[in-house]
Amino acid sequence: MSIRLLYLIFVRVCGWLVLLGRSSASKDIELLVLRHEVTMLRRTQPKPRWDWADRAVLAALIRLLPKALRTHRLVTPGTALRWHRRLVTRTWTHPQRTGRPPISPEIAVLIERLATENTTWGYQRIQGELLKLGHRVSASTIRRVLKSLGLPPAPKRQADTTWRQFLRTQASTMLAVDFFHVDCAVTLRRLYCFFVLEVGSRTVHILGVTAHPDGPWTTQQARNLLMDLGDRAADFRFLVRDRAGQFTASFDAILADAGIGAVTIPPRTPRANAYAERFVRTVWAEVTDRMLIFGERYLRVVLAEYARHYNGRRPHRGRGLQPPRPDHPVADLTQERIKRRPILGGLINEYERAA
């Protein structure tokens, strides 16, 4: 018992000697910390709750205490250091920008568009295209933007050509031919109309009307087609047709001499010649099913007038609501009056601004 008492007296005397060696400022700081901790303990509900002011005070004061006293606090040293770092971060509020400035969202959207619309373009190819558009962007920035969008590099981004893309690419070199029939009103005589459709531009050519579409007559219409196309015949490579008996070997031979190969569709598959079939439905719905045809000559006049309207004025959904070969004047918005011009006796109307 006496030894324990002597030990406690020795420890207390050593503590007094340590306090004598410390400065008055250090003692005042320790008193402030102790008082603040006591204040915190009095607010226990059910445990001490720290607000931002408590963290700021303790973070600032504990850093000034001796290392031995820092461990005897209500918070761990790591927590106090984290509070101190947060306090310093809030003090230095000036922006810390490193590296290159970020690109604008508009340029990022443009990079995504160039990459998705051109699957074979690499980073430097896109960089060159952006440079032509007035944007200086590095290849590494383009790679980072595409990576954030989940787009792989060009070799992995390139996919096989779809049928839609293939047909759109080949459309400018394709022709589609077919017949459609019209029954006369009085005699019930069946007339056959032979037409050719330029798939790329959707321009239609009414080649002829006859009651007996045999092989020689169809061959002569092929010659008329080449004369109608003129120098543009060299732009076409394929002609899609069905397996009707009117398309003889001489018909294909005349086209082959002009560099146009005939492509026959499978039997009983009219959808394989979808562009021509769609025109047949259109001309039936808009013209022949809505009027009486009295003879061959009258049918030629009607179809010639409709072909002029179809090629020059009729909007086409496959061409962005533009006619195949627009011949209408540019709309003058200063002219307020809208003029109507009837076609085929008012069966179809055309509109344009007029003074």
C-alpha positions as CSV (number, residue, x, y, z in Angstrom):
1,M,0.0,0.0,0.0
2,S,2.8,2.4,0.9
3,I,4.6,1.5,-2.4
4,R,1.5,2.3,-4.4
5,L,1.2,5.6,-2.6
6,L,4.8,6.5,-3.3
7,Y,4.3,5.6,-7.0
8,L,1.2,7.9,-7.3
9,I,3.1,10.7,-5.6
10,F,6.0,10.2,-8.0
11,V,3.7,10.3,-11.1
12,R,1.9,13.4,-9.9
13,V,5.2,15.2,-9.2
14,C,6.4,14.3,-12.7
15,G,3.2,15.7,-14.1
16,W,3.8,18.9,-12.3
17,L,7.3,19.1,-13.7
18,V,6.0,18.6,-17.2
19,L,3.5,21.3,-16.7
20,L,6.2,23.6,-15.5
21,G,8.1,23.0,-18.7
22,R,5.1,23.8,-21.0
23,S,4.3,27.3,-22.1
24,S,1.3,29.1,-20.9
25,A,-0.2,29.1,-24.4
26,S,-0.1,25.3,-24.6
27,K,-1.9,25.1,-21.2
28,D,-4.5,27.5,-22.4
29,I,-5.2,25.5,-25.5
30,E,-5.5,22.3,-23.5
31,L,-8.0,24.0,-21.3
32,L,-10.0,25.2,-24.3
33,V,-10.1,21.7,-25.7
34,L,-11.2,20.2,-22.4
35,R,-13.9,22.8,-21.9
36,H,-15.2,22.2,-25.5
37,E,-15.2,18.4,-24.9
38,V,-17.1,18.9,-21.6
39,T,-19.7,21.0,-23.5
40,M,-20.1,18.3,-26.1
41,L,-20.6,15.6,-23.4
42,R,-23.3,17.6,-21.8
43,R,-25.2,17.4,-25.1
44,T,-25.3,13.6,-25.2
45,Q,-28.6,12.4,-26.6
46,P,-27.8,9.5,-26.5
47,K,-24.2,10.1,-27.8
48,P,-22.3,13.3,-28.6
49,R,-23.4,15.0,-31.8
50,W,-20.9,17.0,-33.8
51,D,-21.9,19.9,-36.0
52,W,-19.6,21.8,-38.4
53,A,-18.6,24.4,-35.8
54,D,-17.4,21.7,-33.3
55,R,-15.4,20.0,-36.0
56,A,-13.7,23.3,-37.0
57,V,-12.8,24.2,-33.4
58,L,-11.3,20.8,-32.5
59,A,-9.5,20.5,-35.8
60,A,-7.9,23.8,-35.3
61,L,-7.0,23.4,-31.6
62,I,-5.9,19.7,-31.5
63,R,-3.2,20.3,-34.1
64,L,-1.5,22.7,-31.5
65,L,-1.5,20.2,-28.6
66,P,1.5,17.9,-27.9
67,K,1.4,14.5,-29.6
68,A,0.9,12.7,-26.3
69,L,-2.3,14.7,-25.6
70,R,-3.8,14.2,-29.0
71,T,-4.7,10.6,-28.3
72,H,-6.8,11.3,-25.2
73,R,-9.6,13.1,-27.0
74,L,-13.2,12.2,-27.8
75,V,-12.3,11.7,-31.5
76,T,-9.5,9.6,-33.0
77,P,-6.4,11.4,-34.5
78,G,-7.4,10.3,-38.0
79,T,-10.8,11.9,-37.6
80,A,-9.2,15.2,-36.4
81,L,-6.7,15.2,-39.3
82,R,-9.6,14.6,-41.8
83,W,-11.5,17.5,-40.3
84,H,-8.4,19.6,-40.6
85,R,-7.9,18.7,-44.3
86,R,-11.5,19.6,-44.9
87,L,-11.1,22.9,-43.2
88,V,-8.0,23.7,-45.3
89,T,-9.8,22.7,-48.5
90,R,-12.7,25.1,-47.7
91,T,-10.1,27.9,-47.1
92,W,-8.5,27.6,-50.5
93,T,-11.4,28.2,-52.8
94,H,-9.5,29.2,-56.0
95,P,-10.0,26.8,-58.9
96,Q,-7.3,24.2,-59.4
97,R,-7.4,23.4,-63.1
98,T,-4.9,20.9,-64.5
99,G,-4.5,19.6,-68.0
100,R,-6.4,20.6,-71.1
101,P,-9.7,22.5,-70.9
102,P,-12.8,20.3,-71.3
103,I,-14.6,20.3,-74.6
104,S,-18.0,21.6,-75.1
105,P,-21.1,19.3,-75.2
106,E,-21.7,20.4,-78.8
107,I,-18.3,19.0,-79.9
108,A,-18.8,15.8,-77.9
109,V,-22.2,15.3,-79.7
110,L,-20.5,16.0,-83.1
111,I,-17.7,13.4,-82.3
112,E,-20.4,10.8,-81.5
113,R,-22.2,11.6,-84.7
114,L,-19.1,11.3,-86.8
115,A,-18.2,8.0,-85.2
116,T,-21.6,6.4,-85.5
117,E,-22.3,7.6,-89.1
118,N,-18.8,6.5,-90.2
119,T,-17.9,3.2,-88.6
120,T,-14.6,2.8,-90.4
121,W,-13.2,6.2,-89.2
122,G,-10.5,6.0,-86.6
123,Y,-9.5,8.7,-84.0
124,Q,-7.2,10.6,-86.4
125,R,-9.7,10.5,-89.2
126,I,-12.3,12.0,-87.0
127,Q,-9.7,14.5,-85.8
128,G,-9.1,15.6,-89.4
129,E,-12.8,16.0,-90.1
130,L,-13.3,18.1,-87.0
131,L,-10.3,20.3,-88.1
132,K,-12.1,21.0,-91.4
133,L,-15.2,22.0,-89.4
134,G,-13.1,24.5,-87.4
135,H,-12.6,22.4,-84.2
136,R,-9.1,21.5,-82.9
137,V,-9.5,18.4,-80.8
138,S,-6.7,15.9,-80.1
139,A,-7.0,12.2,-81.0
140,S,-6.6,11.3,-77.3
141,T,-9.6,13.5,-76.4
142,I,-11.6,11.9,-79.1
143,R,-10.7,8.4,-77.8
144,R,-11.7,9.5,-74.3
145,V,-15.1,10.9,-75.5
146,L,-15.9,7.7,-77.4
147,K,-14.8,5.5,-74.5
148,S,-17.1,7.4,-72.2
149,L,-20.0,6.9,-74.7
150,G,-19.3,3.2,-74.9
151,L,-18.2,3.3,-78.5
152,P,-15.2,1.0,-79.4
153,P,-12.4,1.8,-81.8
154,A,-13.0,1.7,-85.6
155,P,-12.1,-2.0,-86.1
156,K,-14.5,-3.1,-83.5
157,R,-17.1,-0.4,-84.2
158,Q,-17.3,-1.4,-87.9
159,A,-20.2,-3.9,-88.4
160,D,-21.4,-5.7,-91.4
161,T,-23.4,-3.7,-93.9
162,T,-27.2,-4.1,-93.4
163,W,-29.6,-4.8,-96.2
164,R,-31.1,-1.3,-95.8
165,Q,-27.7,0.3,-96.2
166,F,-26.8,-2.0,-99.1
167,L,-30.1,-1.2,-100.9
168,R,-29.7,2.5,-100.4
169,T,-26.2,2.4,-101.7
170,Q,-27.2,0.4,-104.8
171,A,-30.5,2.3,-105.4
172,S,-28.9,5.0,-107.6
173,T,-27.7,2.3,-110.1
174,M,-31.0,0.3,-110.2
175,L,-34.1,0.3,-112.4
176,A,-37.4,-1.5,-111.7
177,V,-39.8,-2.4,-114.5
178,D,-43.3,-3.9,-114.4
179,F,-46.8,-3.8,-116.0
180,F,-50.1,-2.8,-114.6
181,H,-53.5,-3.1,-116.2
182,V,-56.5,-0.8,-116.6
183,D,-60.0,-2.0,-117.8
184,C,-61.8,0.3,-120.2
185,A,-65.1,1.7,-119.0
186,V,-67.4,0.7,-121.9
187,T,-65.7,-2.1,-123.8
188,L,-64.1,-3.7,-120.7
189,R,-61.0,-4.1,-122.8
190,R,-57.9,-4.6,-120.7
191,L,-54.9,-2.3,-121.4
192,Y,-51.4,-2.9,-120.1
193,C,-49.1,-0.1,-119.2
194,F,-45.4,-0.7,-119.2
195,F,-43.3,1.6,-116.9
196,V,-39.8,1.9,-115.5
197,L,-38.9,3.4,-112.2
198,E,-35.5,4.8,-111.2
199,V,-35.1,3.4,-107.7
200,G,-32.6,6.1,-106.5
201,S,-34.6,9.2,-107.5
202,R,-38.1,7.5,-107.8
203,T,-38.5,9.0,-111.2
204,V,-41.0,7.1,-113.3
205,H,-41.0,6.7,-117.1
206,I,-44.3,5.6,-118.8
207,L,-42.9,3.6,-121.8
208,G,-46.1,2.6,-123.5
209,V,-49.7,1.3,-123.4
210,T,-50.9,-1.7,-125.4
211,A,-53.5,-4.4,-125.4
212,H,-51.1,-7.0,-126.5
213,P,-47.7,-6.8,-124.6
214,D,-45.7,-9.4,-126.5
215,G,-42.0,-9.9,-126.7
216,P,-41.2,-7.7,-129.7
217,W,-43.3,-4.8,-128.3
218,T,-41.5,-5.0,-124.9
219,T,-38.1,-5.1,-126.7
220,Q,-38.9,-1.9,-128.6
221,Q,-39.8,-0.3,-125.3
222,A,-36.4,-1.2,-124.0
223,R,-34.9,0.7,-126.9
224,N,-37.1,3.7,-126.2
225,L,-36.0,3.6,-122.6
226,L,-32.3,3.9,-123.5
227,M,-33.1,6.8,-125.8
228,D,-35.1,8.5,-123.0
229,L,-32.2,8.1,-120.6
230,G,-29.6,9.2,-123.0
231,D,-26.1,9.7,-121.4
232,R,-27.6,8.8,-118.0
233,A,-28.0,5.2,-119.1
234,A,-24.3,4.7,-118.1
235,D,-25.2,5.4,-114.5
236,F,-27.4,2.3,-114.2
237,R,-26.1,-1.3,-113.7
238,F,-29.1,-3.4,-112.8
239,L,-32.7,-3.7,-113.9
240,V,-35.1,-5.6,-111.6
241,R,-38.0,-7.5,-113.4
242,D,-40.3,-10.4,-112.9
243,R,-40.4,-13.6,-114.9
244,A,-43.2,-12.6,-117.3
245,G,-43.0,-14.0,-120.8
246,Q,-42.9,-10.5,-122.3
247,F,-39.3,-10.2,-121.1
248,T,-37.5,-12.1,-123.8
249,A,-33.8,-12.7,-124.4
250,S,-33.7,-9.8,-126.9
251,F,-35.0,-7.5,-124.1
252,D,-32.1,-8.5,-121.8
253,A,-29.6,-8.3,-124.7
254,I,-30.5,-4.7,-125.5
255,L,-30.0,-3.7,-121.9
256,A,-26.8,-5.7,-121.7
257,D,-25.3,-3.8,-124.6
258,A,-25.8,-0.6,-122.6
259,G,-24.1,-2.2,-119.5
260,I,-27.4,-2.9,-117.6
261,G,-27.8,-6.4,-116.3
262,A,-31.3,-7.9,-115.8
263,V,-32.1,-9.3,-112.4
264,T,-35.1,-11.6,-112.2
265,I,-37.0,-11.9,-109.0
266,P,-38.1,-15.3,-107.6
267,P,-41.4,-16.8,-108.8
268,R,-44.6,-15.5,-107.1
269,T,-42.7,-12.9,-105.0
270,P,-43.9,-9.5,-106.0
271,R,-42.4,-8.0,-102.9
272,A,-39.0,-8.6,-104.3
273,N,-39.8,-5.8,-106.8
274,A,-41.2,-3.6,-104.1
275,Y,-40.5,-0.2,-105.6
276,A,-42.4,-1.0,-108.8
277,E,-45.3,-2.6,-106.9
278,R,-45.6,0.5,-104.7
279,F,-45.9,2.7,-107.8
280,V,-48.6,0.5,-109.2
281,R,-50.6,0.8,-106.0
282,T,-50.1,4.6,-106.0
283,V,-51.2,5.1,-109.6
284,W,-54.3,2.9,-109.1
285,A,-55.3,4.7,-105.9
286,E,-54.8,8.2,-107.1
287,V,-55.8,8.0,-110.8
288,T,-57.2,4.9,-112.5
289,D,-59.5,3.8,-109.7
290,R,-61.0,7.3,-109.5
291,M,-61.9,7.9,-113.1
292,L,-63.3,6.1,-116.2
293,I,-60.9,5.2,-118.9
294,F,-62.5,5.0,-122.4
295,G,-59.6,4.0,-124.6
296,E,-56.0,3.5,-125.2
297,R,-55.3,7.0,-126.4
298,Y,-57.1,8.6,-123.4
299,L,-55.1,6.4,-121.1
300,R,-51.8,7.6,-122.6
301,V,-52.8,11.2,-122.1
302,V,-53.9,10.6,-118.4
303,L,-50.7,8.7,-117.6
304,A,-48.5,11.3,-119.2
305,E,-50.1,14.0,-117.2
306,Y,-49.9,12.0,-114.0
307,A,-46.2,11.2,-114.7
308,R,-45.4,14.9,-115.0
309,H,-47.1,15.5,-111.7
310,Y,-45.5,12.5,-110.0
311,N,-42.0,13.5,-111.1
312,G,-42.2,17.2,-110.6
313,R,-44.7,18.1,-107.9
314,R,-45.8,15.1,-105.8
315,P,-44.0,14.8,-102.4
316,H,-42.3,11.5,-101.8
317,R,-41.8,10.1,-98.3
318,G,-38.7,8.1,-99.5
319,R,-37.1,11.4,-100.5
320,G,-37.8,13.5,-97.5
321,L,-41.2,14.8,-98.9
322,Q,-39.5,16.1,-102.0
323,P,-40.5,15.3,-105.6
324,P,-38.2,13.0,-107.7
325,R,-37.4,15.9,-110.0
326,P,-38.7,19.1,-108.5
327,D,-39.9,21.7,-111.1
328,H,-42.0,23.9,-108.8
329,P,-40.8,27.5,-108.3
330,V,-39.2,28.5,-105.1
331,A,-41.8,29.7,-102.6
332,D,-42.0,33.5,-102.4
333,L,-43.2,34.2,-98.9
334,T,-44.0,37.8,-99.8
335,Q,-46.8,36.5,-101.9
336,E,-49.7,35.7,-99.6
337,R,-52.2,34.3,-102.1
338,I,-52.1,30.5,-102.6
339,K,-53.0,29.5,-106.1
340,R,-54.6,26.1,-106.9
341,R,-53.9,24.4,-110.2
342,P,-56.2,21.4,-110.9
343,I,-54.7,18.3,-112.6
344,L,-56.7,15.7,-114.5
345,G,-59.9,17.8,-114.2
346,G,-59.5,18.5,-110.5
347,L,-58.7,14.9,-109.5
348,I,-55.4,16.1,-108.2
349,N,-54.5,19.6,-107.1
350,E,-51.2,21.5,-107.1
351,Y,-50.6,24.6,-105.0
352,E,-48.1,27.5,-105.3
353,R,-47.8,31.1,-104.2
354,A,-48.9,33.7,-106.7
355,A,-49.1,37.4,-106.9
